[in-house]
Amino acid sequence: MLNIDLHQLIRLLSQDLRRDLEAAAAHCLQRGGHSVQPEDLLLCLLQRPDSLLKRALLASGQEPDVIASALQLAGSPAEAQRNPVLSSALIAWLQQALLLASTELQQRLIDQRALLLAWLRSPPANPELLATLNAEQVLEQDNQGHGAESEPPDQLLEEFTQDLTRQAKEGELDPVLGRESELRQLIDILCRRRKSNPAILGEAGVGKSALVEGLAQRIIAGTVPGVLRDYRVLALDLGLLQAGAGMRGELERRLQGVLRAASQPGARIILFIDEAHTLIGHGGDAGTADTANLLKPALARGNLKAIAATTWSEYRRHIDKDPALARRFQPVILHAPDVAQATAVLRGLAPRYAADHGLHITDEAIVAAVELAARYLPDRQLPDKAIDLLDTACARTRVNLACAPLEVEHLQAQAQQLQQHGAALEHDHRRGLTVDLAELDHLQSAQPAALEQAQALHEHWARQRALAEQLHQDDQQQGSVRADLVALQQDLPLVSAEVDRRAVAEVVSGWTGIPLTRLQGSRSEQIARFADQLAQRLYGQQEAIVELDQGLRAAALGLSRPDRPSGVFLLVGPSGVGKTATAEAIAELLYGGPDFLTIVNMGEYQEPHSLARLIGAPPGYVGYGEGGQLTEAVRRRPYSVVLLDEVEKAHPQLLNLFYQVFDKGTANDGEGREIDFRNTLILLTSNLASEQINHLCQAQRPQVASLLKHIEPSLRAHFKPALLARMRVLPYYPMGTDALAAVARQRLQRLADRLSARQLSVTYEAPLAAHIAKQCHTEGGARLIERWIERHIQTPIANQLLADAPSPRTLHLSVAEQGGICCDFA
């Protein structure tokens, strides 16, 4: 038995049969039934003006009135339900008729002929009722009549397509901006006499569907050539087309009906097939017709104008492999717009979003939406991700004006948790169990304080909301009301009268986890603070900080070549002096955090064939389509830092890849896609010339130029001059005692922060950092400090915390007279 959804089953009934089913439900109500039975529907089939059953009965010598009387079921009208259900026997009958119609009658819809034949083959009720009737009599009467009921072409198009021109006429479509040349190319192809079928190719989110919507708007506006006027643009709904098409060949029959309806003379229809790869290539199994073979003749004759939209990878996978199909489509390449173009698109869309949300959208919010989306949402394409970001910022601003802020809800939840915790401890105390009475007192006093804080915050939000609403309603007192709102929001802004940069930054912060303070500042402000902030993280390398700051300032101001990466720096120096820490700090300060740092250990690429791991395997090899470690990371996060660690260990042939990356800012991966490195900062680290640097820095600290002059021969011996000329070499000096002491203080503070989470307060004497620096002043550099602290400080602390004694509350670290570490717990 065929198993199909009931709603889809009813959709597959012919129009006349749907009316018969409605009449059967009405008859069921009239007789007082709870469910529509097969007899109810068969009676309605018998009473039809063009009843096939009636003609067959008369031809076989039976009286239709006798059959009609036998079909009258008993029931009480007083017990009738308002909405009777279809009985299981009736549903099984319809399913059997659908199977028979599809496999034997070669039709998509169920009509009265299919129902009668299904009844005769397997009666769902009262088998003796039509026992004298046979299938040959039904088919003979059907041939003498009008034949099988067919679905009108207009009904097929209405069922499986959406009219974009109608939506454009009713103003339901957003304006399409910045795609004038692509739209003109689309129109040129559609005006051809034959093979007038564009294929729009581009990544998801670049505006493929919007381009077709722009065509529909131009047709309504009359700004297309006369040959395209009065055309309708119908978008094929692949979901509806494939829904319920579980039987073999059903999808192909539906598609053939749509193509026939769209290409009939005088139809003047442009059929838009979005995500065409999901349709093309479907089928081809035994007993089915391949959908691609259905499209080819319709597209070649010129009777059908079709627009396909898909991505480059899917086009190559499903269409380009079939030359006969590929030559019937003319590709229209749709690249993602740059930041300036996407900003222009958003400026055109902003008035509509402002009207829908009832808010004013500032221009800085539009600029921020594009810039932040381009930088921090790399998995999607412009302008789609910027539009979604701005739309979400509008929605959040409106929600903040209508509902209490999230901070209030957090405080209320915290108060509830405190109350529940206190109640549990109090219950244990009443039962005579041992509880921490100090903690119980703390919970009982903290819960009212949290509620009071939540109430105060709620009142603060209510005052801000009142002023924001007054700004929307009173145009004459904008200045004074805005001044009051700004003064009230100085400490804690909870609402906004309009959508501004902060609203957009809050959404990005929520999506990515990047702190809001880092997103609010502009790129120039981040660069201006960069050197000072990096100096607080990187010790003893002031010369490298200056060089990095100068290079990044030039890139931020647009003074460097736009077709190159943001910077290419070769960090050369001994181990443990801060080369890797530099990359981590830059990713944290300028790019949004550790997620925007890609570390490639070049020591793993010592064989020539390992290039496939770096850029992806070529077609035909294992791993094709999975992407490379480097290219896939940059493709997903083009605004990021790439660290090629220990680059001197890589095979020399692999370094040839970086000639084009460093000079042109692009590279092709294993699938042939062009990967953009122009917004990427590339750092390479190397331990080459480490001995020379240590030797030159023993007596005094040489100048950068002098140091570079001495180590240049060692670098040229390993790197080709052409590659070395594409990089900016930054020598890293060995760390002195002062720098190591600063690193020690940093590591001690991190340890103190971790222990504070365990309610253990840590203090230490100032000489402790200098003592650690003295112990670790070797070629290992700062890496030894971490291991030294783990061995001499963390281990005694762990032993004390794991002991059976009561947990200490304070810890003081100092240097013992014998040079050891004294840990005083209290």
C-alpha positions in Angstrom: 0.0 0.0 0.0 1.3 3.5 -0.9 2.0 5.7 2.1 1.5 9.4 1.4 0.6 12.4 3.4 -3.1 13.1 3.5 -2.7 16.8 2.6 -0.6 15.8 -0.4 -3.1 13.1 -1.3 -5.9 15.6 -1.5 -3.8 17.9 -3.6 -3.5 15.1 -6.1 -7.3 14.9 -6.6 -8.7 16.5 -9.8 -10.8 19.6 -9.3 -14.1 17.7 -9.9 -13.1 15.0 -7.5 -12.2 17.5 -4.8 -15.7 18.9 -5.1 -17.1 15.3 -4.9 -15.1 14.8 -1.7 -16.6 18.0 -0.2 -20.0 16.9 -1.2 -19.3 13.5 0.5 -18.3 15.3 3.7 -21.6 17.3 3.5 -23.6 14.1 3.0 -21.8 12.6 6.0 -22.9 15.5 8.1 -26.4 15.2 6.8 -26.7 11.6 7.7 -25.1 12.2 11.2 -21.8 10.3 10.5 -18.6 10.9 12.3 -16.3 10.0 9.4 -16.6 10.1 5.7 -16.9 6.5 4.3 -16.2 5.2 0.8 -19.9 4.8 0.3 -20.4 8.6 0.8 -17.9 9.4 -2.0 -19.2 6.7 -4.3 -22.7 8.1 -3.9 -21.5 11.5 -4.9 -19.7 10.0 -7.9 -23.0 8.4 -8.9 -24.8 11.7 -8.7 -22.4 13.7 -10.9 -23.8 15.0 -14.1 -21.0 13.3 -16.1 -21.0 10.3 -13.8 -18.9 7.5 -15.3 -20.3 5.1 -12.8 -23.8 5.8 -13.9 -23.0 5.3 -17.6 -21.2 2.0 -16.8 -24.2 0.7 -14.7 -26.7 1.5 -17.4 -24.5 -0.2 -20.0 -24.4 -3.3 -17.8 -28.1 -3.4 -17.4 -28.2 -2.3 -13.7 -30.4 0.4 -12.2 -28.4 3.4 -10.7 -31.2 4.2 -8.3 -30.9 0.8 -6.7 -27.2 1.3 -6.2 -27.8 4.7 -4.8 -30.3 3.3 -2.2 -27.8 0.7 -1.2 -25.2 3.4 -0.6 -27.3 5.2 1.9 -25.7 4.6 5.3 -27.5 4.8 8.6 -26.9 7.6 11.1 -28.4 10.2 13.4 -28.2 13.9 12.3 -28.2 14.9 16.0 -24.9 13.2 16.5 -23.2 14.8 13.5 -19.8 16.4 14.0 -19.0 19.8 12.6 -15.8 18.5 10.9 -16.0 14.8 10.1 -12.7 13.0 9.4 -11.8 10.8 6.4 -12.1 7.1 7.4 -9.1 4.8 7.0 -11.0 2.8 4.4 -11.6 5.9 2.3 -7.9 7.0 2.6 -6.8 3.5 1.6 -9.1 3.7 -1.4 -7.7 7.1 -2.5 -4.1 5.8 -2.1 -4.9 2.7 -4.2 -6.4 5.0 -6.9 -3.3 7.2 -6.9 -1.0 4.2 -7.3 -3.2 2.9 -10.2 -3.4 6.4 -11.9 0.4 6.8 -11.8 1.5 3.4 -12.8 -1.2 2.2 -15.2 -3.1 5.2 -16.4 0.0 7.4 -16.7 -1.7 10.4 -15.2 -0.7 12.6 -12.3 -4.2 13.3 -10.8 -6.8 11.0 -9.4 -10.1 11.2 -11.3 -13.3 9.2 -11.2 -12.0 6.6 -13.6 -9.0 5.8 -11.3 -11.3 5.6 -8.3 -13.8 3.2 -10.0 -11.0 1.0 -11.2 -9.4 0.9 -7.8 -12.8 0.0 -6.3 -13.4 -2.9 -8.7 -9.9 -4.2 -8.1 -10.0 -4.0 -4.3 -13.4 -2.9 -2.9 -12.9 -0.8 0.2 -16.5 -1.6 1.4 -19.5 -3.7 0.4 -17.8 -6.0 -2.1 -21.1 -7.2 -3.5 -22.3 -3.7 -4.5 -20.5 -3.5 -7.8 -19.8 -7.2 -8.2 -21.5 -7.3 -11.7 -19.4 -4.4 -13.0 -15.9 -5.0 -14.5 -13.0 -2.7 -15.6 -13.6 -3.2 -19.3 -17.1 -1.7 -19.0 -15.7 1.3 -17.1 -12.9 1.9 -19.7 -15.3 1.5 -22.6 -17.7 4.1 -21.2 -14.7 6.4 -20.4 -13.5 6.2 -24.0 -16.9 7.1 -25.3 -17.0 10.1 -22.9 -14.4 12.8 -22.4 -11.5 10.6 -21.3 -9.3 11.2 -18.3 -9.6 14.5 -16.5 -6.5 16.5 -17.0 -5.2 19.4 -14.9 -5.4 22.7 -16.7 -2.0 24.3 -17.5 -2.8 27.4 -15.5 -3.6 25.3 -12.5 -0.2 23.6 -12.8 1.6 26.9 -12.9 -0.4 28.3 -10.0 0.3 25.2 -8.0 4.0 24.9 -8.5 5.2 28.5 -9.2 5.2 32.0 -7.7 4.5 35.0 -9.8 7.3 37.5 -9.2 5.8 40.0 -11.6 2.6 40.1 -9.6 4.6 40.6 -6.4 6.6 43.4 -8.0 3.3 45.0 -9.2 2.0 44.9 -5.6 5.2 46.3 -4.2 6.2 43.2 -2.2 9.7 43.0 -3.6 12.7 45.0 -2.3 14.5 47.3 -4.7 17.6 45.9 -6.5 20.6 48.2 -6.5 24.1 48.0 -7.8 23.5 45.2 -10.3 22.8 47.3 -13.5 25.4 45.6 -15.7 24.5 42.0 -14.6 20.8 42.9 -15.2 21.5 44.2 -18.7 23.4 41.0 -19.4 20.4 39.0 -18.2 18.1 40.9 -20.5 20.4 40.5 -23.5 20.4 36.8 -23.2 16.6 36.7 -22.7 16.1 38.6 -26.0 17.8 35.9 -28.0 15.8 34.0 -30.6 17.0 30.6 -29.5 18.7 29.3 -26.3 17.6 32.5 -24.4 18.4 30.9 -21.0 20.7 32.7 -18.6 22.4 30.7 -15.7 23.2 33.0 -12.8 26.2 31.7 -11.0 27.4 33.0 -7.6 28.0 32.1 -4.0 25.0 31.9 -1.7 23.9 35.4 -0.6 25.4 37.5 -3.4 21.9 38.3 -4.8 21.1 35.7 -7.5 17.4 35.7 -6.6 17.4 39.4 -6.2 18.6 39.8 -9.7 15.6 38.0 -11.1 13.4 40.1 -8.8 15.0 43.2 -10.4 14.0 41.8 -13.8 10.4 41.4 -12.7 10.4 45.0 -11.4 11.7 46.3 -14.7 9.1 44.4 -16.6 6.4 46.0 -14.5 8.0 49.4 -14.9 8.2 48.9 -18.7 11.9 49.5 -18.9 12.7 46.4 -20.9 12.8 45.8 -24.6 9.5 45.3 -26.3 10.1 41.6 -26.8 10.0 41.1 -23.1 7.1 43.3 -22.2 4.0 41.6 -20.8 6.1 38.6 -19.8 5.5 37.0 -16.4 8.4 35.8 -14.3 7.4 32.6 -12.5 9.7 31.2 -9.9 9.5 27.4 -9.8 8.9 26.1 -6.3 11.1 23.0 -6.1 9.8 22.1 -2.7 6.2 21.8 -3.9 7.3 20.2 -7.1 9.2 17.4 -5.2 6.8 17.1 -2.2 4.9 13.8 -2.4 6.7 12.8 -5.6 7.8 9.6 -4.0 6.6 7.3 -6.8 8.9 6.6 -9.6 8.5 9.1 -12.4 6.1 11.4 -10.6 8.6 14.3 -10.4 9.3 14.0 -14.1 5.6 14.1 -14.9 5.1 17.2 -12.9 8.0 19.0 -14.4 6.9 18.0 -17.9 3.5 19.5 -17.2 5.0 22.7 -15.9 7.4 23.0 -18.9 4.5 22.3 -21.3 2.4 25.0 -19.7 5.2 27.6 -19.6 6.1 27.0 -23.3 2.7 26.9 -24.9 2.1 29.5 -27.6 1.2 32.9 -26.2 2.2 32.0 -22.6 4.9 34.8 -22.4 6.5 33.2 -19.4 10.0 33.3 -18.0 10.6 30.3 -15.7 13.0 31.0 -12.9 14.6 27.8 -11.4 16.4 28.7 -8.2 18.9 26.2 -6.8 18.7 24.5 -10.2 21.2 21.8 -9.2 18.6 20.3 -6.9 16.4 19.6 -9.9 18.9 18.9 -12.7 20.4 15.4 -12.3 17.4 14.2 -10.2 16.0 11.0 -11.6 17.8 8.9 -14.2 17.1 5.7 -12.3 15.6 2.7 -13.9 12.1 3.4 -15.1 12.4 7.2 -14.8 13.2 10.0 -17.1 16.1 12.2 -16.2 14.9 15.8 -15.5 17.9 17.2 -17.5 16.7 15.3 -20.6 13.3 16.9 -20.1 14.8 20.4 -20.0 17.1 20.1 -23.0 14.5 20.0 -25.8 12.4 22.7 -24.2 15.4 25.0 -23.8 16.8 24.4 -27.2 13.6 25.1 -29.2 13.3 28.6 -27.9 9.7 28.2 -26.8 10.7 28.3 -23.2 12.7 31.1 -21.6 14.3 29.8 -18.4 16.6 31.4 -15.8 18.7 29.0 -13.7 20.5 30.0 -10.5 23.1 28.0 -8.7 26.6 28.2 -7.3 29.8 27.7 -9.2 30.6 24.4 -7.6 27.1 22.9 -8.2 27.2 24.2 -11.8 30.4 22.4 -12.4 29.1 19.3 -10.7 25.7 19.0 -12.3 25.5 21.1 -15.4 29.0 21.6 -16.8 29.5 17.9 -17.0 26.7 17.6 -19.5 27.8 19.6 -22.6 24.4 19.3 -24.2 22.8 20.9 -21.2 25.6 23.4 -20.5 25.5 24.9 -24.1 21.8 25.7 -23.6 22.6 28.0 -20.7 24.6 31.2 -20.9 26.4 31.9 -17.6 26.0 35.3 -15.9 28.7 35.6 -13.2 27.6 37.3 -10.0 30.5 38.3 -7.7 30.0 39.4 -4.2 29.9 43.2 -4.0 32.8 45.0 -2.2 32.2 47.1 0.9 31.4 50.3 -1.0 28.9 48.6 -3.3 27.2 46.7 -0.4 26.9 50.0 1.5 25.1 51.6 -1.4 22.8 48.6 -1.6 22.0 48.9 2.1 21.4 52.6 1.8 18.8 51.9 -0.8 17.1 49.2 1.3 17.2 51.1 4.6 14.1 53.2 4.1 12.0 50.1 3.7 13.4 48.4 6.8 13.0 51.7 8.7 9.3 51.8 7.7 8.7 48.2 8.6 10.3 48.4 12.0 9.1 52.0 12.7 12.6 53.2 13.5 15.1 55.6 12.1 18.3 53.9 10.8 21.4 56.1 11.0 23.9 56.1 8.2 26.6 55.0 10.7 24.5 51.9 11.4 24.5 51.1 7.6 28.2 51.6 7.3 28.8 49.5 10.5 26.6 46.7 9.3 28.6 46.3 6.1 32.0 46.7 7.7 31.4 44.4 10.7 29.6 41.8 8.5 32.5 41.8 6.1 35.1 41.4 8.8 33.5 39.2 11.5 30.9 37.1 9.6 33.1 35.4 7.0 31.0 32.3 6.4 28.4 34.3 4.4 28.5 36.7 1.5 27.7 40.4 1.1 25.2 41.9 0.8 23.1 39.2 2.4 24.9 39.0 5.7 24.9 42.8 6.1 21.2 43.0 5.3 20.4 40.3 7.9 22.7 42.1 10.4 20.9 45.4 10.0 17.5 43.7 10.1 18.4 42.0 13.4 19.7 45.3 14.8 16.4 46.9 14.0 14.4 44.0 15.5 16.5 44.1 18.7 16.2 47.9 19.1 12.4 47.6 18.8 12.3 44.7 21.3 14.4 46.7 23.8 11.8 49.5 23.5 8.9 47.0 24.2 10.4 44.5 26.7 12.5 44.7 29.8 16.2 44.4 29.1 18.0 41.2 29.3 20.0 42.5 32.3 16.8 42.7 34.3 15.9 39.2 33.5 19.4 38.0 34.4 19.1 39.7 37.8 15.7 38.3 38.4 16.9 34.8 37.5 19.9 35.2 39.8 17.6 36.3 42.7 15.5 33.2 42.1 18.5 30.9 42.1 19.8 32.5 45.4 16.3 32.0 46.9 16.2 28.3 45.8 19.8 27.7 47.1 19.0 29.4 50.4 15.8 27.4 50.8 17.6 24.1 50.2 20.3 24.9 52.8 17.7 26.0 55.3 15.7 22.8 54.8 18.9 20.8 55.4 19.6 22.8 58.6 16.1 22.2 60.0 16.7 18.4 59.5 19.8 18.6 61.6 22.3 18.3 58.8 25.6 20.2 58.8 25.5 23.3 56.6 27.6 26.4 56.2 25.7 28.9 58.2 27.9 31.8 56.9 26.9 30.8 53.4 23.2 30.6 54.4 23.3 34.1 55.9 25.0 35.4 52.7 22.3 33.9 50.5 19.5 35.2 52.6 20.9 38.8 52.4 22.0 38.6 48.7 18.6 37.6 47.4 16.7 40.8 48.4 19.7 42.8 47.2 19.5 41.2 43.7 15.8 41.9 43.6 16.3 45.5 44.6 19.0 45.8 41.9 16.7 44.4 39.3 13.9 46.8 40.3 16.2 49.8 40.1 17.5 48.7 36.7 13.9 48.2 35.5 13.0 51.7 36.6 16.1 53.1 34.8 15.0 51.3 31.6 11.5 52.7 31.9 12.8 56.3 32.1 15.0 55.8 29.1 12.1 54.2 27.1 9.8 57.1 27.9 12.3 59.6 26.5 13.0 57.4 23.5 9.2 57.2 22.7 8.9 61.0 23.2 11.6 61.4 20.6 9.5 59.5 18.1 6.3 61.5 18.9 7.5 65.1 19.4 9.5 66.6 16.6 9.7 70.0 18.1 11.6 69.1 21.2 14.1 66.8 19.7 17.2 68.6 21.0 16.2 68.8 24.7 14.7 65.3 24.9 17.8 63.8 23.2 20.1 65.7 25.6 18.1 64.2 28.6 18.3 60.7 27.1 22.1 61.0 26.5 22.6 62.2 30.0 20.5 59.3 31.4 22.4 56.8 29.3 25.9 57.8 30.2 26.3 55.0 32.8 24.2 52.3 31.3 22.4 52.6 27.9 19.5 50.2 27.8 17.4 51.5 24.9 18.1 53.5 21.7 15.8 55.9 20.0 17.2 54.9 16.6 19.3 52.1 15.1 23.0 53.2 15.5 26.4 51.6 15.3 26.1 50.4 18.9 23.0 48.4 18.1 24.7 46.8 15.1 27.8 46.0 17.2 25.7 44.4 20.0 24.2 42.0 17.4 27.7 41.0 16.1 28.9 40.6 19.7 26.1 38.3 20.4 26.7 36.2 17.3 30.4 35.9 17.5 31.3 36.4 21.2 33.6 39.3 20.4 33.5 41.9 23.2 31.3 44.9 22.5 34.0 47.4 23.3 36.3 46.0 20.6 33.5 46.3 18.0 32.4 49.8 18.8 35.7 51.5 17.8 36.6 52.2 14.2 39.5 50.5 12.5 41.6 53.7 12.6 41.0 53.9 16.4 42.1 50.3 16.8 45.3 51.0 14.8 46.0 54.1 16.8 46.0 52.2 20.1 47.6 49.1 18.7 51.3 49.8 19.6 50.6 50.7 23.2 48.3 47.6 23.6 50.8 45.3 22.0 53.6 46.6 24.2 51.5 45.5 27.2 51.5 41.9 25.9 54.9 41.6 24.1 58.0 42.3 26.3 61.5 43.2 25.2 60.6 43.6 21.5 60.0 47.3 21.1 61.7 47.4 17.7 59.4 44.8 16.3 56.4 46.6 17.7 57.4 49.8 15.9 57.8 48.0 12.6 54.5 46.2 12.9 52.7 49.4 13.9 54.1 51.2 10.9 53.2 48.5 8.4 49.6 48.1 9.7 49.1 51.9 9.8 50.0 52.1 6.1 47.6 49.2 5.3 44.8 50.7 7.3 45.1 54.1 5.6 45.1 52.5 2.1 48.7 53.5 1.4 50.0 50.0 0.7 49.2 48.2 -2.5 45.5 47.1 -2.5 46.3 43.9 -4.4 48.6 42.5 -1.7 47.9 41.1 1.8 47.5 43.6 4.7 51.1 42.7 5.6 53.7 40.0 5.2 56.2 39.8 8.0 59.0 37.3 8.6 59.7 37.1 12.4 63.2 35.8 12.9 64.8 35.1 16.3 65.5 32.5 19.0 62.8 30.3 20.5 60.7 31.7 23.3 61.1 35.4 22.5 57.5 36.1 21.6 57.1 35.4 17.9 54.0 33.2 18.2 52.7 35.5 21.0 52.9 38.4 18.5 50.4 36.6 16.2 48.1 35.8 19.1 48.1 39.4 20.4 47.4 40.9 16.9 44.5 38.5 16.4 43.1 39.5 19.8 43.6 43.3 19.4 42.8 43.9 15.7 40.8 40.9 14.3 38.4 39.8 17.0 40.1 37.0 19.0 41.8 33.6 18.7 39.1 32.4 16.2 40.6 34.8 13.7 44.1 33.2 13.9 45.0 30.4 11.6 48.3 28.6 12.7 49.9 26.3 10.1 52.8 24.3 11.5 55.0 24.2 8.5 57.1 21.4 10.1 54.3 19.1 8.9 54.8 20.0 5.3 58.3 18.6 4.7 57.3 16.5 1.6 56.4 17.9 -1.8 53.1 16.0 -1.9 51.9 17.7 1.3 51.0 20.7 -0.8 47.6 19.0 -1.3 47.0 19.3 2.5 47.7 23.0 2.3 45.5 24.0 -0.6 43.3 21.0 -1.0 43.5 17.8 -3.1 43.0 18.1 -6.9 40.1 16.4 -8.7 40.4 12.6 -8.6 42.5 12.4 -5.5 41.4 11.4 -2.0 40.2 14.4 -0.1 39.0 16.4 -3.1 36.3 18.9 -2.0 37.3 19.0 1.6 39.5 22.1 1.2 43.0 22.8 2.3 44.2 23.7 5.8 45.3 27.2 4.6 43.0 28.0 1.8 39.8 26.8 3.4 40.6 28.8 6.6 41.2 32.0 4.6 38.2 31.4 2.4 36.0 31.2 5.5 37.7 34.1 7.4 39.4 36.5 4.9 39.8 39.1 7.6 42.2 37.2 9.8 45.8 36.5 10.8 47.7 33.6 9.2 50.8 32.3 11.1 53.1 30.1 9.1 55.1 28.7 12.1 58.7 27.5 11.6 58.5 28.1 7.9 62.1 27.1 7.3 61.1 23.4 7.9 58.7 23.3 5.0 59.7 21.7 1.7 61.2 24.4 -0.7 58.6 23.5 -3.4 55.8 24.5 -1.0 57.2 27.9 -0.7 56.6 28.5 -4.4 52.9 28.8 -3.6 53.5 32.0 -1.6 55.0 34.0 -4.5 51.6 34.8 -5.9 50.0 35.1 -2.4 52.5 37.7 -1.2 52.6 39.6 -4.5 49.0 39.4 -5.9 47.1 38.5 -2.7 45.4 35.5 -4.3 45.9 31.7 -4.6 43.9 28.9 -6.3 42.9 26.0 -4.1 42.5 22.4 -5.2 39.1 23.0 -6.6 40.2 25.9 -8.8 38.6 28.6 -6.6 40.4 31.8 -6.2 41.1 32.5 -2.5 41.5 36.2 -1.6 44.3 37.0 0.8 44.2 40.7 0.4 42.5 41.3 3.8 44.8 38.8 5.6 47.8 39.6 7.7 50.5 36.9 7.1 53.2 36.3 9.7 56.0 33.8 9.2 58.2 32.6 12.0 61.7 31.1 11.8 64.5 30.1 14.0 67.1 30.8 11.3 70.1 32.8 12.4 69.2 32.3 16.1 72.8 31.6 17.1 74.0 34.7 15.2 71.4 36.9 16.9 72.3 35.5 20.3 76.0 36.1 19.7 75.5 39.7 18.4 73.3 40.6 21.4 75.6 39.4 24.1 77.6 42.6 24.6 75.0 45.2 23.6 71.7 45.5 21.8 72.5 46.3 18.1 70.4 48.4 15.8 67.8 46.7 13.6 69.6 47.6 10.4 72.9 46.3 11.7 71.3 43.1 12.9 69.5 42.5 9.6 72.8 43.1 7.7 74.5 40.3 9.7 71.7 37.7 9.4 70.8 38.4 5.8 73.2 35.8 4.4 71.6 33.1 6.6 68.2 34.0 5.3 69.3 34.1 1.7 70.8 30.7 2.0 67.4 29.2 2.8 64.9 31.6 1.1 65.1 32.6 -2.6 65.8 36.3 -3.0 62.5 36.8 -4.9 60.5 35.4 -2.0 62.6 37.2 0.6 62.0 40.5 -1.2 58.2 40.0 -0.7 58.5 39.8 3.1 59.4 42.4 5.7 61.9 40.8 8.0 61.6 41.6 11.7 64.4 40.4 14.0 63.5 39.4 17.5 66.1 40.0 20.2 66.9 37.6 23.1 64.9 38.4 26.2 66.7 40.2 29.0 66.1 39.9 32.7 63.6 42.8 32.8 61.5 41.3 29.9 61.5 37.9 31.5 60.5 39.4 34.9 57.5 41.1 33.1 56.6 37.8 31.6 56.8 36.1 35.0 54.5 38.8 36.5 52.0 38.1 33.7 52.1 34.3 34.3 51.7 34.8 38.0 48.7 37.0 37.5 47.1 34.4 35.3 47.7 31.8 38.0 46.1 34.2 40.6 43.1 34.7 38.3 42.6 30.9 38.0 42.9 30.4 41.8 40.4 33.2 42.5 37.8 31.2 40.8 38.4 28.6 43.6 37.8 31.3 46.2 41.6 31.5 46.9 43.1 35.0 47.1 46.8 35.1 45.9 49.4 37.7 46.7 53.2 37.6 46.0 56.2 39.7 46.8 57.8 41.9 44.1 61.2 40.0 44.1 59.5 36.8 43.1 59.2 37.8 39.5 62.9 38.8 39.3 63.8 35.5 41.0 61.9 33.5 38.4 63.5 35.6 35.5 66.9 34.8 36.9 66.2 31.1 37.1 64.9 31.1 33.5 67.5 33.3 31.8 68.6 30.7 29.3 68.1 30.0 25.6 64.7 28.7 26.3 63.3 32.1 26.8 59.8 32.7 28.1 58.7 29.1 27.6 60.8 28.0 30.6 58.9 30.4 32.8 55.6 28.5 32.4 57.3 25.2 33.2 59.1 26.6 36.1 55.9 28.0 37.7 54.2 24.7 37.1 56.9 22.8 38.9 57.8 25.0 41.8 54.5 26.9 42.5 51.5 25.1 41.0 52.4 21.6 42.3 52.7 22.7 46.0 49.4 24.6 45.6 47.7 21.5 44.1 49.0 19.3 46.9 47.6 21.7 49.6 44.2 22.0 47.9 43.9 18.2 47.6 44.8 17.6 51.3 42.1 16.8 53.8 42.6 20.0 55.7 40.0 22.8 55.4 40.4 24.7 52.1 42.6 27.8 52.6 41.3 31.3 51.8 44.5 33.2 51.1 47.9 32.4 49.7 51.1 34.5 49.9 54.1 33.6 47.7 57.6 34.7 48.5 61.2 33.8 47.9 62.8 31.8 50.7 66.3 32.4 52.0 67.7 29.3 50.3 66.2 30.4 47.0 63.1 28.2 47.1 59.5 29.3 46.9 57.6 29.8 50.2 53.8 29.2 50.0 52.0 30.6 53.0 48.3 29.4 53.2 45.8 30.8 55.6 
